[in-house]
Structures are given as structure tokens and as C-alpha cells.
Amino acid sequence: MTPIRIGIVGVGKIVRDQHLPALAKDPSYRLVAAASRHEKVDGIPNYPSIKAMLEDVAEIEAVSLCMPPQFRFDAARAALEAGKHVFLEKPPGATVSEVEHLKELAAERGVSLFASWHSRYAPAVEFARTFLTSTTIRSVAINWKEDVRRWHPNQEWIWQPGGFGVFDPGINALSIATHILPKMFITAATLDFPENRHAPIAAQIAFRTLDGIPVTADFDWRQTGPQSWDILADTEAGSMLLSGGGAKLAIDGQIVHDEPEAEYPMLYQRFAEILRTGTLDVDVAPLQHVADAFMLGKRNVVEAFYD
């Protein structure tokens, strides 16, 4: 089968750590070009913008968009209007309405669009979903706490409007929760904003499902030492702990699933699948919860944060 000729846009840490290794190992793709304002990928043509890349490399069939969410809409729109399939790094856009428009545009142009919620592809997530659908859930607690200095050093865009703040990692938890839990709605939220930043550093959120199951989420970017990416569910079949960002599953303290992470290779496998079948895979539920938290949440000002 002929490899998909793909270009990548926004060559930052996540691209070097995850996207480039995944593409290099997948015979379904051939990376033919890159576009970035500051970085380059060795061995292929590099361009300062997606516009220049699309104009000069006509053979591109698909693009993977990995720039900050504030700038993704215009790039995605340009690619879709040029008839290219589009892979969106998470979060898929800065607003729900942007992503909804991109879905409509992709359908109109007959090309594929993929919102790549990578945490849903963590190895134990589907096992957790199967377990939860087989029992009655009493309550759920999400604890997603990490050190922003470790994971986002000197990245100012995360603190700017549209940069999501602590919801940049928190949306990973929401992408898992919306996949494994019944439909839920936010009932209350508190967002902690450093006095010198435009995006929250922590958030506490309360949800309820349609059946009244309570779900809480505690997101914090000030965690030092061990990092916490856990979802705990109290059920009639026992206590379920999905830990390590979805990598490990335990029931009543006994490990039932644990295997190495391979999220990004699986994402690109999924993108190739929807591309070749001419379909879309764009779920806005995690992004909608972030928007609802900002709409309903109480703003709490905390001490200044300095990176």
C-alpha cells in the first residue's frame, strides 16, 4: 500500500518526543515536509508557515497540526480548504465553535479530520471502560496533578488566553472520563488563577451523571515529586484505580492490566484508518467540559507564579 504523504506543522517538544518517532516507525506514512517558525526537521524540506508548505509541496495528502491551540484553527482551515486530511493534536482547538466549524468544513470537502485525544489510547483505558460498563458505579474521583515546570518549561503560550493553563493536562483526564464514564455535566467549579497569569494553575470541579453519580476532578500544576494521573471509581464490583494516565488498571488493589504506553503510534494508526475510509473522528466532549468549567467556575486569585 502506498504510504500517506504527510506534512507536520509546529515542531516543538511534543513533535520531537512523540510525533516524529511514531511516524518514523509507521510504514503507512512518509513524512515529506515540515513547517515551523523556529525549528526544523532534518532530511525533509522545511517552511516558515503551513501556507508556504502547502503551496510548495503539492504531493502532501495529510497534515498533522501540533502548534498551540490558539493558532490551530487557521492552519486547519487552510489545510482542509486545500483538500488535505487533518490530524489535530489535543486540544483540537481553542474553542468548541472552531472545532465544530472544522468538522463541517471537512465533511463539505470530503476529507478526514481527527481530534487525537491521545490519553484515550493509553493501554488500560479500554479495560477500564469494559469494567465500568459491567457494574454499577457509586462515585468517581479524578486526580490529575503534575509539575508545570517539568512538563512545560518556559512555555508562555500555556498561560495566555486560549492556552488552557492546567486544563492542558487536565483535558487528558477529561478525554478518558468522557470515554469510560456515563454522560456527565459540571455542577460547580473553582479555578485558581495566579495573580500574574491569564490561565488557571489549578481547578476543582464537581460533575454529576444523568443518573446522579457524583464525579469530582482535582487538577493542579504545582505538584512536585511523584506525578498523579489517576481515576478512582467506587463500584459494586470493587474499587477501580486507573493510574499512570491510563497505563495501569487495578481492582481492589490487584493489578489486572499493565503494559507499555504506545499512544502516539496508535493515534497514527487510527488516523490512517479514518483517512482510508473517508470518515471523521472528532469528539468535542472533553473540550466542552473545559468551556463549561470556565463558564460556571468561580475564579480564585492565588499568589503569582514564576517559571
MIKEKOL-331794 format. One line per 3 residues: number of its first residue (from 1); their letters; for each residue x, y, z of N, C-alpha, C. Coordinates in pm, whole numbers, always signed. Each point is the difference from the previous one (the first is absolute). Layout:
NUM	A	X,Y,Z,X,Y,Z,X,Y,Z  ... .
***
This chain:
1	MTP	+85,-119,+0,-85,+119,+0,+89,+125,+0  -37,+97,-82,+80,+122,-12,-7,+80,+130  +115,+42,+55,-3,+79,+124,-72,+133,-19 .
4	IRI	-63,+46,+107,-66,+129,+1,+108,+108,+11  -1,+93,-91,+99,+109,+2,-50,+108,+95  +73,+19,+109,-48,+87,+108,+101,+111,+29 .
7	GIV	-53,+118,+34,+81,+110,+48,-34,+29,+144  +96,+51,+76,-23,+29,+140,+22,+149,+25  -85,+58,+84,+3,+145,+23,+13,+27,+150 .
10	GVG	+103,+78,+36,+25,+30,+140,+99,-99,+59  +127,+26,-16,+102,-97,+42,+51,+39,+139  -73,-47,+101,+37,+26,+138,+33,-128,+74 .
13	KIV	-5,+6,+132,+40,-113,+84,-85,-124,-27  -132,+17,-8,-87,-116,-20,+26,-66,-134  +34,+78,-101,+29,-57,-132,+127,-83,+6 .
16	RDQ	+104,+54,+63,+127,-75,+6,-11,-122,+91  -77,+14,+108,-11,-112,+94,-92,-110,-49  -108,+38,-70,-104,-98,-31,-32,-14,-149 .
19	HLP	-28,+111,-68,-48,-10,-138,+106,-55,-96  +119,+57,+3,+103,-44,-94,+38,-147,+21  +20,-47,+124,+28,-143,+18,-114,-89,-47 .
22	ALA	-125,+41,+26,-114,-82,-44,-8,-8,-151  +20,+112,-68,-5,+1,-147,+115,-79,-60  +117,+8,+61,+117,-69,-53,-18,-151,+2 .
25	KDP	-78,-50,+95,-17,-145,+15,-123,-54,-73  -81,+89,-55,-127,-43,-61,+13,-2,-152  -4,-117,-63,+13,-7,-146,-118,+60,-76 .
28	SYR	-105,+35,+71,-117,+61,-65,+26,+144,-42  +111,+58,+50,+27,+142,-25,+139,+21,-59  +10,+111,-74,+130,+54,-41,-2,+149,+29 .
31	LVA	+83,+43,+93,+7,+141,+37,+75,+75,-110  -68,+96,-64,+58,+64,-117,+35,+148,+22  -51,+62,+108,+28,+142,+22,-39,+38,+143 .
34	AAS	+56,+112,+46,-33,+54,+132,-9,+151,-9  -82,+57,+87,-12,+146,+8,+6,+42,+146  +87,+95,+29,+14,+50,+137,+70,+135,-5 .
37	RHE	-36,+87,+93,+62,+133,+2,+145,-5,+47  +34,-96,+86,+132,+3,+62,+81,-128,-16  -63,-113,-26,+71,-128,-1,-8,-66,-138 .
40	KVD	+88,-99,-21,+1,-74,-126,+12,-149,+29  -44,-79,-97,+14,-145,+4,+104,-38,-103  +100,-73,+39,+108,-38,-90,-49,-93,-111 .
43	GIP	+56,+18,-118,-22,-94,-109,-120,+24,-88  -79,+105,+29,-117,+32,-82,-5,+152,-19  -75,+49,-99,-16,+144,-16,-71,+62,+119 .
46	NYP	+46,+118,+41,-59,+71,+113,-48,+138,-44  -111,+46,+58,-62,+125,-41,-38,+83,+122  -10,+131,-16,-34,+86,+115,-148,+1,+34 .
49	SIK	-85,-53,-89,-144,+2,+24,-67,-114,-75  -120,-34,+44,-75,-104,-70,-37,+46,-141  -26,+130,-16,-34,+53,-132,+113,-26,-99 .
52	AML	+121,+31,+41,+116,-22,-87,+19,-150,-28  -21,-81,+99,+17,-144,-17,-101,-56,-99  -127,+37,+16,-104,-52,-89,+19,+49,-143 .
55	EDV	+46,+123,-15,+20,+55,-135,+116,-68,-71  +102,-41,+75,+122,-53,-62,+2,-151,-12  -76,-70,+85,+5,-147,+1,-140,-54,-34 .
58	AEI	-28,-4,-128,-133,-40,-45,-33,-145,+32  +102,-84,+19,-24,-143,+22,-57,-30,+138  +2,+96,+93,-52,-24,+135,-146,-41,-5 .
61	EAV	-32,-110,+66,-137,-48,+11,-63,+34,+135  +83,+8,+103,-50,+21,+136,+97,+88,+76  -53,+68,+102,+86,+81,+86,-32,-31,+146 .
64	SLC	+103,+3,+82,-14,-17,+144,+30,+134,+65  -98,+55,+71,+10,+136,+53,+31,-5,+150  +118,+48,+37,+51,-14,+137,+40,+133,+63 .
67	MPP	-46,+110,-58,+27,+131,+61,-96,+23,+118  +24,+104,+83,-93,+29,+109,-142,+19,-50  -100,-33,+83,-140,+1,-46,-49,+136,-49 .
70	QFR	+58,+110,+51,-44,+132,-43,+22,+23,-150  +92,-73,-60,+37,+23,-140,-43,-115,-93  -70,-97,+55,-27,-122,-77,-114,+17,-100 .
73	FDA	-97,+83,+33,-118,+10,-86,+35,+48,-141  +75,+108,-11,+33,+53,-132,+80,-101,-82  +92,-70,+65,+80,-100,-70,-88,-116,-45 .
76	ARA	-89,-47,+86,-89,-110,-36,-93,+40,-113  -51,+120,+8,-90,+48,-106,+73,+6,-134  +124,+50,+0,+77,+8,-124,+25,-138,-58 .
79	ALE	+32,-95,+86,+27,-136,-48,-126,-66,-54  -110,+14,+71,-125,-61,-46,-47,+61,-132  +11,+132,-12,-41,+66,-124,+90,-38,-117 .
82	AGK	+123,-44,+31,+91,-48,-103,-22,-148,-31  -99,-61,+66,-32,-139,-27,+89,-100,+72  +61,+42,+113,+89,-87,+75,-73,-59,+121 .
85	HVF	+34,-124,+34,-48,-61,+123,+76,+62,+117  -67,+13,+116,+60,+74,+111,-5,-79,+130  +116,-7,+64,+19,-58,+133,+19,+117,+97 .
88	LEK	-84,+9,+102,+7,+108,+98,+58,-52,+130  +116,+53,+41,+51,-30,+134,-101,+53,+102  -1,-57,+119,-95,+48,+101,+53,+127,+67 .
91	PPG	-90,+88,+49,-142,+2,-30,-22,+42,-145  -107,-45,-64,-14,+21,-144,-17,+146,-42  -34,+86,+93,-15,+142,-32,-9,+82,+127 .
94	ATV	-3,+130,-16,-11,+88,+115,-144,+14,+48  -97,-27,-88,-142,+8,+36,-76,-115,-63  -115,-29,+57,-87,-105,-54,-50,+38,-138 .
97	SEV	-37,+126,-19,-57,+43,-128,+101,-13,-113  +129,+23,+28,+101,-20,-103,+0,-144,-48  +1,-93,+92,+8,-141,-36,-127,-44,-73 .
100	EHL	-114,+49,+45,-125,-34,-69,+3,+48,-145  +55,+119,-22,+9,+50,-137,+95,-86,-83  +110,-42,+59,+95,-85,-72,-65,-132,-38 .
103	KEL	-83,-56,+88,-72,-123,-33,-89,+20,-122  -72,+112,-1,-87,+30,-113,+80,+17,-129  +112,+71,+10,+82,+26,-117,+60,-130,-54 .
106	AAE	+47,-86,+87,+56,-128,-44,-105,-83,-71  -121,-3,+54,-108,-75,-64,-33,+57,-138  -2,+134,-9,-29,+64,-129,+107,-32,-104 .
109	RGV	+126,-3,+43,+111,-22,-94,+29,-148,-23  -66,-88,+73,+20,-142,-20,+135,-51,+46  +54,+61,+105,+128,-43,+55,-18,-38,+147 .
112	SLF	+99,-68,+55,-9,-50,+137,+58,+101,+99  -60,+1,+120,+45,+86,+109,+4,-85,+125  +111,+9,+75,+19,-84,+118,+40,+86,+119 .
115	ASW	-84,-2,+105,+35,+63,+127,+69,-106,+86  +130,+12,+16,+81,-111,+54,+13,+7,+152  -101,-47,+69,+6,-6,+147,+92,-114,+40 .
118	HSR	+130,+28,+14,+98,-107,+14,-19,-84,+126  -50,+60,+109,-14,-77,+124,-105,-110,-11  -94,+13,-92,-97,-107,-21,+65,-127,-53 .
121	YAP	+121,+16,-55,+71,-114,-57,+103,-58,+97  -2,+44,+124,+85,-61,+102,-43,-145,+18  +92,-90,+33,-26,-144,-12,-111,-57,+88 .
124	AVE	-29,+61,+115,-101,-58,+89,-136,+66,-11  -14,+101,-84,-125,+77,-6,-118,-87,-45  +17,-76,-106,-112,-83,-47,-38,-106,+102 .
127	FAR	+98,-53,+74,-29,-98,+104,-80,+65,+112  +33,+125,+33,-76,+73,+102,-143,+24,-47  -14,+34,-126,-135,+24,-54,-84,-127,+7 .
130	TFL	+59,-111,-37,-72,-128,+4,-41,-33,+143  +90,+19,+96,-32,-27,+139,-116,+87,+48  +6,+128,-28,-102,+92,+51,-137,-25,-61 .
133	TST	-4,-41,-125,-129,-29,-63,-61,-130,+50  +79,-81,+72,-50,-128,+49,-50,+7,+144  +7,+118,+62,-37,+13,+140,-75,+130,+22 .
136	TIR	-37,+25,+125,-65,+125,+39,+103,+90,+66  +12,+121,-51,+96,+97,+53,-66,+80,+111  +70,+12,+113,-53,+80,+112,+54,+143,-1 .
139	SVA	+130,+14,-27,+62,+132,-3,+133,-11,-74  +49,+116,-45,+128,+5,-73,+77,+122,+47  +131,-19,+19,+89,+112,+34,+117,+1,-98 .
142	INW	+23,+115,-64,+110,+17,-94,+104,+89,+65  +124,-48,+5,+110,+79,+55,+109,+8,-106  +19,+120,-54,+96,+20,-111,+91,+116,+42 .
145	KED	+115,-35,+56,+88,+102,+59,+142,-22,-49  +60,+107,-54,+135,-11,-53,+74,+132,+17  +128,-3,-30,+88,+115,+17,+16,+74,-133 .
148	VRR	-59,+118,-10,+5,+75,-125,+143,+34,-39  +87,+21,+97,+139,+32,-31,+71,-116,-71  -42,-120,+31,+59,-120,-60,-51,-24,-141 .
151	WHP	-131,+18,-19,-62,-39,-127,-15,+115,-99  +1,+123,+49,-15,+116,-89,+101,+109,+34  +128,-30,+1,+98,+102,+38,+5,+115,-99 .
154	NQE	-13,+121,+53,+14,+123,-80,-99,+9,-116  -115,-61,+13,-103,+6,-104,-106,+102,+40  +12,+119,-51,-92,+108,+38,-140,-17,-57 .
157	WIW	-13,-69,-114,-132,-10,-64,-102,-69,+90  +45,-88,+89,-94,-72,+86,-68,+91,+100  +62,+116,+28,-56,+93,+97,-81,+112,-66 .
160	QPG	-1,+4,-131,-71,+105,-73,-145,-41,-24  -88,+96,-26,-139,-36,-33,-4,-101,-115  -76,-106,+18,-4,-107,-99,+105,-106,+21 .
163	GFG	+90,+20,+97,+106,-97,+27,-40,-110,+96  -117,+13,+64,-63,-103,+82,+57,-11,+142  +123,+46,+25,+54,-16,+133,-1,-145,+43 .
166	VFD	-44,-27,+124,+2,-136,+53,-92,-94,-77  -90,+56,-80,-85,-86,-82,+75,-60,-119  +122,+45,-26,+79,-64,-105,+26,-147,+37 .
169	PGI	+48,-30,+122,+2,-140,+41,-136,-51,+46  -79,+87,+64,-129,-43,+52,-93,-53,-106  +11,+53,-121,-87,-47,-107,+31,-144,-38 .
172	NAL	+122,-45,+31,+31,-142,-20,-86,-87,+91  -13,+42,+126,-88,-72,+93,-144,+4,-49  -43,+115,-48,-137,+12,-49,-23,-84,-125 .
175	SIA	+103,-15,-83,-16,-83,-120,-20,-146,+39  +67,-45,+107,-21,-136,+48,-137,-12,+66  -32,+95,+88,-126,-6,+75,-121,-1,-93 .
178	THI	+3,+81,-104,-114,+4,-92,-9,-126,-85  +106,-79,-1,+1,-126,-76,-44,-119,+84  +31,+2,+130,-27,-119,+82,-118,+17,+95 .
181	LPK	-47,+124,+20,-108,+25,+94,-129,+36,-72  -114,-14,+68,-126,+49,-58,+8,+150,-25  -89,+49,-83,-4,+143,-30,-14,+80,+129 .
184	MFI	+80,+106,+12,-1,+78,+124,+1,+149,-30  -36,+78,+104,-13,+144,-12,+64,+68,+120  +62,+114,-21,+60,+75,+109,-109,+69,+83 .
187	TAA	+13,-11,+133,-93,+68,+90,+66,+115,+75  +133,-5,+16,+71,+108,+68,+149,-12,-32  +70,+113,+8,+144,+0,-25,+65,+121,+65 .
190	TLD	+123,-18,+41,+84,+111,+48,+130,-5,-77  +38,+112,-60,+121,+8,-80,+97,+95,+69  +121,-48,+28,+102,+81,+66,+91,+64,-103 .
193	FPE	-5,+134,-7,+83,+76,-93,+114,+68,+75  +126,-25,-37,+107,+82,+59,-24,+147,-33  +33,+87,+90,-30,+142,-19,+74,+61,-119 .
196	NRH	+104,-70,-51,+76,+53,-114,-21,-82,-127  -107,-82,-4,-23,-86,-118,-145,+11,-46  -22,-36,-128,-135,+8,-58,-68,-135,-11 .
199	API	+65,-105,+51,-58,-135,-6,+17,-65,+136  -88,-94,+36,+3,-57,+135,+117,-97,+21  +46,-4,+125,+105,-94,+39,-59,-122,+72 .
202	AAQ	-126,+10,+41,-68,-110,+67,-150,+14,-21  -71,-112,+13,-146,+2,-14,-60,-115,+79  -111,+28,+65,-77,-102,+70,-141,+1,-60 .
205	IAF	-44,-115,-47,-125,-6,-77,-89,-111,+55  -129,+28,+8,-100,-99,+37,-90,-27,-119  -25,-128,-26,-90,-43,-108,-110,-88,+59 .
208	RTL	-102,-23,-79,-95,-107,+28,-35,-64,-132  -27,-129,+2,-46,-69,-120,-152,+13,-10  -56,-47,-109,-146,+4,-15,-70,-78,+110 .
211	DGI	+67,-104,+52,-59,-80,+108,+39,+50,+138  +67,+114,+6,+33,+60,+128,+128,-48,+64  +84,-71,-72,+128,-46,+55,+92,+121,+18 .
214	PVT	+55,+20,+119,+91,+114,+20,+140,-30,-55  +55,+98,-71,+136,-8,-55,+72,+128,+38  +118,-13,+58,+79,+118,+33,+132,-5,-76 .
217	ADF	+54,+117,-30,+130,+10,-66,+84,+105,+71  +124,-35,+27,+94,+91,+65,+123,+9,-90  +16,+114,-66,+115,+24,-88,+93,+100,+67 .
220	DWR	+130,-27,-5,+95,+92,+62,+134,-10,-72  +58,+117,-29,+128,+8,-71,+116,+27,+96  -24,-10,+129,+104,+32,+98,+54,-125,+70 .
223	QTG	-29,-116,-56,+44,-125,+61,+151,-19,-18  +69,-29,+108,+142,-34,-7,+16,-147,+40  +116,-56,-30,+20,-142,+31,-79,-87,-96 .
226	PQS	-53,-114,+48,-79,-88,-87,-119,+73,-59  -27,-27,-126,-112,+63,-70,-124,-89,+12  -119,+60,-2,-124,-74,+22,-92,+14,-119 .
229	WDI	-27,-112,-66,-96,-2,-112,-93,-118,+23  -97,+17,+91,-80,-113,+49,-149,+27,-12  -75,-108,-26,-145,+2,+5,-44,-116,+88 .
232	LAD	-68,+32,+110,-44,-99,+97,-152,-9,-3  -53,-122,-17,-144,-20,-3,-40,-101,+107  -97,+37,+81,-59,-91,+98,-120,-66,-68 .
235	TEA	+1,-131,-9,-106,-72,-71,-48,-119,+82  -111,-60,-40,-51,-119,+67,+92,-120,-19  +84,+4,-105,+93,-110,-26,+137,+24,+59 .
238	GSM	+16,+107,+77,+128,+28,+62,+50,+139,-33  +116,+32,+56,+62,+131,-21,+95,-8,-119  -25,+85,-98,+81,+2,-122,+95,+118,+3 .
241	LLS	+127,-24,-29,+99,+107,-11,+65,-8,-137  -24,+102,-80,+67,+15,-129,+110,+103,+22  +126,-42,-6,+110,+88,+39,+101,+15,-114 .
244	GGG	+99,+87,+25,+103,+22,-101,-53,+61,-128  -106,+82,+11,-58,+61,-120,-75,-98,-88  -38,-116,+58,-73,-100,-77,+84,-122,-34 .
247	AKL	+122,-8,+55,+89,-110,-34,-26,-125,+83  -52,+16,+122,-9,-113,+92,-140,-4,+62  -54,-121,+13,-133,-18,+57,+8,-98,+117 .
250	AID	-57,+40,+114,-6,-88,+117,-144,-6,+51  -42,-119,+45,-130,-20,+62,+24,-50,+142  -51,+74,+97,+22,-33,+141,+148,-23,+32 .
253	GQI	+85,+85,-59,+142,-3,+27,+79,-103,-78  -66,-81,-81,+68,-101,-80,+14,+48,-145  +125,+2,-49,+23,+42,-137,-60,-101,-96 .
256	VHD	-86,+47,-90,-61,-89,-100,+44,+33,-142  +61,+118,-17,+52,+34,-133,+111,+103,+15  +114,-30,-64,+115,+90,+6,+90,-33,-118 .
259	EPE	+14,+93,-93,+88,-22,-114,+57,+134,-47  +107,-3,-77,+64,+125,-42,-92,+90,-82  +21,+129,+17,-78,+101,-74,+39,+3,-148 .
262	AEY	-102,+11,-86,+24,+11,-145,-108,+89,-61  -27,+113,+67,-113,+84,-39,+15,+59,-140  +114,+60,-30,+12,+71,-127,+9,-95,-120 .
265	PML	+69,-114,+8,-11,-96,-110,-145,-40,-27  -79,-18,+106,-140,-38,-18,-81,+114,-60  +33,+124,+39,-69,+114,-60,+21,+4,-150 .
268	YQR	+123,-20,-44,+26,+5,-143,-60,-119,-73  -10,-115,+67,-72,-113,-60,-147,+37,-21  -59,+65,+100,-140,+41,-10,-18,+104,-110 .
271	FAE	+92,+95,-11,-9,+102,-104,+5,-64,-139  +89,-95,-19,+8,-69,-129,-131,-73,-30  -60,-57,+103,-126,-73,-18,-112,+92,-46 .
274	ILR	-18,+114,+69,-110,+88,-39,+29,+68,-134  +127,+23,-29,+36,+61,-128,-38,-93,-115  +32,-126,+15,-24,-95,-109,-145,-41,-11 .
277	TGT	-78,+23,+105,-143,-29,-6,-83,+125,-24  +67,+117,-6,-70,+125,-29,-95,+45,+108  +38,-21,+127,-88,+35,+110,+63,+109,+88 .
280	LDV	-78,+45,+100,+46,+98,+98,+4,-65,+138  +88,+48,+86,+3,-42,+140,+30,+124,+83  -108,+71,+36,+15,+128,+70,-101,+8,+114 .
283	DVA	+45,-26,+121,-84,+8,+118,+36,+127,+77  -97,+88,+19,+27,+126,+70,-35,-5,+148  -44,-116,+51,-46,-7,+140,+106,+46,+100 .
286	PLQ	+127,-43,-10,+99,+50,+98,+17,+151,-7  +2,+54,-121,+15,+145,-18,-123,+73,+53  -119,-59,-17,-122,+63,+50,+2,+10,+152 .
289	HVA	+54,-102,+67,+8,+6,+146,+94,+111,+47  +109,+20,-73,+90,+111,+35,-74,+133,-14  -71,+15,-112,-76,+123,-21,-104,+20,+110 .
292	DAF	-68,-108,+40,-101,+10,+105,+63,+37,+134  +121,-51,+26,+68,+35,+125,+30,+149,+7  +42,+57,-114,+26,+144,-3,-131,+79,+13 .
295	MLG	-108,-51,-58,-128,+70,+7,-59,-3,+140  +6,-116,+64,-68,-20,+128,+92,+23,+120  +131,-7,-24,+94,-1,+111,+17,+134,+70 .
298	KRN	+29,-9,+128,+35,+117,+81,+150,+26,-16  +36,+122,-27,+141,+38,-15,+60,+35,+135  +112,-66,+32,+69,+22,+125,+143,+44,-30 .
301	VVE	+41,+117,+49,+134,+52,-28,+95,-51,+106  +113,-59,-47,+104,-52,+90,+131,+73,-25  +101,-33,+79,+127,+72,-11,+62,-16,-138 .
304	AFY	+82,+97,-38,+63,+3,-131,+85,-124,-24  +4,-41,-126,+80,-116,-37,+115,+46,-89  +120,-45,+31,+118,+34,-79,+68,-128,-44 .
307	D	+23,-14,-130,+65,-119,-54,+150,+13,+16 .
***
